[in-house]
Amino acid sequence: MRQIKIIVERHPDGYVAYPLGVKGAVVGEGDTYDEALANVRSAIHFHVETFGRDVLELDPPVLEAFVAEAGVEG
C-alpha cells in the first residue's frame, strides 16, 4: 500500500482536500475535516481505478510537505 500526502484546507464554508503526488485533478470536500478526507480518499481510489496505477508514479516522489506563510501587498 502506498502512502499519499493529502492537504486539507479549512474554509468558511467547509473543507477541501487534495492529494500531493497524483497525476491529474483529484479533490474532495465536506462540511467537516473527516468528510473531506473520506471524500478525497474515495476520489483517489476512483482516479486510480479509472486511469490506472500510473497516476501514482511520480519521479521524484513527494517526500515531505510543509505549510508556510508569506505577506503579500494588496
PECORZI-V243017 format. One line per field, one symbol per residue. ss: DSSP state (2 for helix, 1 for strand, 0 for the rest). A space follows every 50 residues. Layout:
ss: ???
This chain:
ss: 00000111111001111110000000011100222222222222222222 202222000000000000000000
